[in-house]
Amino acid sequence: MKKNILFLTMATIIAIVIGCNNNSQNKKDEAIKAFNIDYNWGPGGAHGFAKPGLWAAANPETLMKWYEDLGCNVVHSFGVSCNGYAWYKNGIIPEQPGLKYDFLTEMVKIGHKKNMKVFGYFCVGANNKWEEDHPDLCYRMNGQQIPFTAQYIDYLSSSIEDAIKKTGMDGIMLDWFYNPGGGRDPLPPLRWLPCEQVMYQELMNQPFPGKDKIIPEIELDFRRKAIDRVWKQIRKIAKKTKPDCIIWLTAYDINSKEIAGSNMLKEIDWLMNEAGDISRTKFMRGLVGSKTKLITCLANWNKQDPAEIVPAAIKANVGLYGFTKPIVGALMPPIDMYLSQPVSDFSGDAKNIAILARAYKGLLFDYVKK
């Protein structure tokens, strides 16, 4: 009985806080209520990424209606997927094979009519097409693979610039922003490919001394400088192309030595704790600039309890985000399904959606649509 009372109390807090936010905040300061049906993943591609064109028939109008029904004011869509193909037409990056609609461009148009911000996703550290086209500039390993060479930085920043110009999106979401093998500590040794040896001379202002001379302190300095160089160019290009472009960074290990104390964390517009836990989300406040907005993440894989995370995030003025693989074609079941049953009927990603739908709409957790 006590547990149920606590549950309803948390739900009441959500309704009160969201109601206050909606009434007292202008649109610019509105709490972030975001979601993504994730087209990065699926069979047929390298490293578990979706094969090019797998979700190419996705309908932007149907998808945006689902996000609207959920109560989103922010939608994470795709500029270029991890498979290396773009989600808009007539760009400098080849589009997803068989792309039926000018997908991201149409999502932005629909979103702006509905007062929803639309972001284009870019995976900084992995891109299957780049890896296939430039095997000499990449690691051949599962997952994270790309050293941040000057050639790759030019490719990445050019694709971001092009996507902003062609689609009019509100911002970019940057994922996997780390060197090969990074993302969380402890960091494994770099392989020091020939391209990384060139990077060493560019970043450290001295010739590469040989693998046997690289101690952990030198390697960490190199990693941090490599990340700083990418960040500076991305930020410069994005803000020059669209001065109010919002740059959103997601990071699993926000404490990683690769990025701790970096200019990126101090200058980023939105920072998300992908691990989703309350302690790391709180810790982020001491890492970022005064204008940075914080977000936390709900997904089945990070094993966070939405009944705990959602009220805590709202109370702390932290934005909310969830994502999941599609399970009904390129979509998820209708939002009415999640609202027509008690939250206790769901588990995993479905429970996350059921609770986020109620939170985004300012409803109690025990609300059931008749």
URRA-V198034 format. One record per residue. N is the residue number from 1. SS is DSSP state (A for helix, B for strand, O for the rest). PHI is phi in degrees with one decimal (NA if undefined). PSI is psi in whole degrees, -180 to 180 (none if undefined). Layout:
n: {N;N}
ss: {SS;SS}
phi: {PHI;PHI}
psi: {PSI;PSI}
This chain:
n: {1;2;3;4;5;6;7;8;9;10;11;12;13;14;15;16;17;18;19;20;21;22;23;24;25;26;27;28;29;30;31;32;33;34;35;36;37;38;39;40;41;42;43;44;45;46;47;48;49;50;51;52;53;54;55;56;57;58;59;60;61;62;63;64;65;66;67;68;69;70;71;72;73;74;75;76;77;78;79;80;81;82;83;84;85;86;87;88;89;90;91;92;93;94;95;96;97;98;99;100;101;102;103;104;105;106;107;108;109;110;111;112;113;114;115;116;117;118;119;120;121;122;123;124;125;126;127;128;129;130;131;132;133;134;135;136;137;138;139;140;141;142;143;144;145;146;147;148;149;150;151;152;153;154;155;156;157;158;159;160;161;162;163;164;165;166;167;168;169;170;171;172;173;174;175;176;177;178;179;180;181;182;183;184;185;186;187;188;189;190;191;192;193;194;195;196;197;198;199;200;201;202;203;204;205;206;207;208;209;210;211;212;213;214;215;216;217;218;219;220;221;222;223;224;225;226;227;228;229;230;231;232;233;234;235;236;237;238;239;240;241;242;243;244;245;246;247;248;249;250;251;252;253;254;255;256;257;258;259;260;261;262;263;264;265;266;267;268;269;270;271;272;273;274;275;276;277;278;279;280;281;282;283;284;285;286;287;288;289;290;291;292;293;294;295;296;297;298;299;300;301;302;303;304;305;306;307;308;309;310;311;312;313;314;315;316;317;318;319;320;321;322;323;324;325;326;327;328;329;330;331;332;333;334;335;336;337;338;339;340;341;342;343;344;345;346;347;348;349;350;351;352;353;354;355;356;357;358;359;360;361;362;363;364;365;366;367;368;369;370}
ss: {O;A;A;A;A;A;A;A;A;A;A;A;A;A;A;A;A;A;A;A;A;A;A;A;O;O;A;A;A;O;O;O;B;B;B;B;B;B;O;O;B;O;O;B;O;A;A;A;B;B;O;O;O;O;O;O;O;O;O;A;A;A;A;A;A;A;A;A;A;A;O;O;O;B;B;B;B;B;B;B;O;O;O;O;O;B;O;O;O;O;O;O;O;O;B;O;O;O;O;O;O;O;A;A;A;A;A;A;A;A;A;A;A;O;O;O;B;B;B;B;B;B;B;O;O;O;O;A;A;A;A;A;A;O;A;A;A;B;O;O;O;O;O;O;O;B;O;O;O;A;A;A;A;A;A;A;A;A;A;A;A;A;A;A;A;A;A;O;O;O;B;B;B;B;B;O;O;O;O;O;O;O;O;O;O;O;O;O;O;O;O;O;O;A;A;A;A;A;A;A;A;A;A;A;O;O;O;O;O;O;A;A;A;O;O;A;A;A;A;A;A;A;A;A;A;A;A;A;A;A;A;A;A;A;A;A;A;A;A;A;A;O;O;O;O;B;B;B;B;B;B;O;O;O;O;O;O;O;O;O;O;O;A;A;A;A;A;O;O;B;B;B;B;O;O;O;O;A;A;A;A;A;A;A;A;A;O;O;O;O;O;O;B;B;B;B;B;B;O;A;A;A;O;O;O;A;A;A;A;A;A;A;A;A;A;O;O;O;B;B;B;B;B;B;B;O;O;B;O;O;B;O;O;O;A;A;A;A;A;O;O;O;A;A;A;O;O;A;A;A;A;A;A;A;A;A;A;A;A;A;O;O;O;O;O;O;O;O;O;O}
phi: {NA;-60.4;-63.6;-65.0;-63.6;-61.7;-61.1;-67.7;-63.1;-59.7;-62.4;-63.3;-57.9;-59.1;-60.3;-66.6;-64.9;-65.2;-60.2;-63.1;-60.3;-66.0;-84.2;-100.1;-96.8;-78.7;-60.9;-64.2;-101.0;-61.7;-57.5;-77.7;-126.9;-121.7;-157.0;-148.4;-84.8;-89.8;-91.6;-72.8;-113.6;158.0;-73.4;99.0;-99.9;-74.3;58.7;87.0;-71.1;-63.1;-65.2;-53.2;88.4;-57.4;-107.0;-65.8;-91.0;-55.5;-95.0;-62.8;-68.2;-64.4;-64.6;-66.0;-63.9;-63.8;-63.7;-63.5;-62.9;-66.4;103.9;-68.8;-115.9;-136.6;-122.9;-91.4;-107.9;-129.0;-87.9;-133.0;-73.2;-61.6;-75.7;95.5;-112.8;-85.7;-110.8;-143.1;-97.5;63.5;-102.4;-80.3;-99.9;-55.1;-77.5;-52.8;-53.9;78.3;-55.2;-77.2;-118.4;-78.1;-56.4;-64.9;-59.9;-69.2;-61.5;-64.2;-60.0;-65.2;-59.1;-67.2;-67.7;-104.8;57.4;-117.5;-82.8;-123.4;-110.7;-102.8;-86.9;-136.1;-91.3;-66.3;-99.4;-146.8;-160.0;-58.4;-68.0;-59.5;-62.5;-69.2;-79.3;-133.2;-61.7;-77.8;-110.0;-138.8;-79.9;-107.2;-149.4;-74.5;86.5;-58.2;-141.8;-106.6;-66.2;-86.6;-70.6;-59.4;-63.5;-69.9;-60.8;-62.8;-61.8;-65.7;-67.7;-67.0;-68.6;-66.0;-57.6;-62.5;-64.9;-62.2;-66.0;-78.5;-106.8;72.9;-61.7;-78.8;-174.6;-122.3;-106.8;-106.5;-122.8;52.8;-88.7;-157.9;-72.0;-52.0;80.4;-86.5;102.8;-159.9;-85.6;-77.0;-82.3;-76.9;-63.0;-71.8;-87.9;57.4;-60.9;-52.3;-66.2;-72.0;-67.7;-66.2;-58.3;-57.6;-65.2;-67.9;-88.7;-100.9;58.4;-162.2;-63.0;-63.7;-84.0;106.7;-59.8;-70.9;-96.2;-85.4;-96.7;-53.4;-64.5;-67.8;-64.0;-64.9;-59.0;-61.8;-58.2;-66.0;-68.7;-64.0;-65.5;-61.5;-65.8;-62.0;-58.1;-59.2;-72.1;-61.4;-62.1;-61.3;-66.1;-63.1;-73.4;-69.8;-71.7;-145.4;-53.5;-98.2;-59.2;-90.3;-104.9;-113.6;-109.6;-110.7;-141.4;-75.3;-114.4;-72.6;-93.2;-56.5;-62.4;-61.4;-117.4;-58.4;72.6;-75.9;-60.5;-57.4;-66.5;-76.5;-106.7;-63.8;-79.0;-128.2;-126.2;-116.8;-85.3;-69.3;-66.3;83.9;-73.3;-66.9;-64.0;-71.2;-63.7;-63.0;-62.3;-60.5;-59.3;-83.3;-102.2;-113.4;-74.8;-68.0;-99.1;-70.2;-93.0;-103.4;-136.9;-121.3;-121.4;-121.5;-154.5;-55.8;-69.0;-89.3;59.7;-88.3;-88.3;-62.1;-66.0;-96.0;-69.3;-62.9;-61.5;-64.1;-66.0;-64.3;-62.5;-91.3;59.9;-107.5;-68.0;-120.0;-148.9;-137.4;-151.5;-161.7;-69.4;-67.7;-128.5;-119.1;61.8;-94.9;-125.1;-117.1;-57.8;-57.8;-61.1;-56.6;-63.2;-73.0;-90.6;-89.5;-128.7;-61.8;-55.6;-65.2;-77.3;-108.6;-146.1;60.1;-61.9;-63.2;-66.8;-56.8;-65.3;-60.2;-75.9;-62.6;-59.2;-69.6;-64.2;-64.4;-96.9;72.1;-99.8;-71.0;-60.8;-88.7;-65.0;-131.4;-73.0;-86.8}
psi: {-44;-38;-41;-39;-44;-41;-46;-35;-45;-43;-40;-41;-44;-50;-42;-48;-46;-40;-44;-43;-45;-32;-36;-22;144;175;-36;-34;8;144;141;123;94;158;162;122;112;111;10;-25;147;171;157;-18;174;143;27;-6;153;140;148;129;-1;-43;24;-18;3;135;116;-33;-45;-42;-45;-32;-39;-44;-39;-44;-34;-29;16;147;-2;133;126;108;-156;131;-62;126;171;-23;-8;6;147;160;26;162;156;35;179;-16;132;138;162;128;129;15;116;-39;162;76;-62;-40;-44;-38;-40;-45;-47;-44;-42;-32;-26;14;41;135;141;128;147;132;139;127;108;-40;-1;135;104;-38;-43;-42;-40;-38;-23;63;-24;-11;16;155;150;88;166;125;-129;129;-16;115;147;68;162;-37;-43;-39;-42;-42;-48;-48;-34;-38;-36;-47;-46;-44;-40;-45;-42;-31;-23;19;158;-24;-179;143;124;126;159;49;74;161;169;130;0;-156;-31;152;153;145;131;159;143;160;-19;58;162;-39;-33;-30;-35;-43;-40;-46;-38;-41;-33;-5;39;157;153;127;-6;146;-35;-13;-5;111;162;-38;-40;-42;-40;-42;-43;-47;-46;-40;-35;-44;-42;-38;-44;-47;-46;-42;-42;-48;-43;-47;-46;-46;-30;-40;-40;99;-32;17;128;126;120;121;131;136;133;-46;90;-9;-1;140;-23;-35;-7;130;10;158;-34;-48;-33;-25;-12;146;-48;136;129;134;100;-25;-26;-11;153;-40;-45;-32;-43;-40;-29;-28;-32;-2;-19;172;170;-22;-4;133;140;147;148;163;140;122;151;-36;-28;-1;30;148;112;-28;-22;-45;-43;-52;-39;-41;-45;-42;-35;7;42;135;162;144;141;156;158;157;147;148;-11;87;-126;13;-174;168;157;148;-31;-32;-40;-27;-17;-2;153;149;-34;-15;-13;163;166;-140;-33;-39;-41;-46;-42;-42;-41;-39;-42;-43;-45;-28;2;30;159;153;-31;7;133;124;130;none}
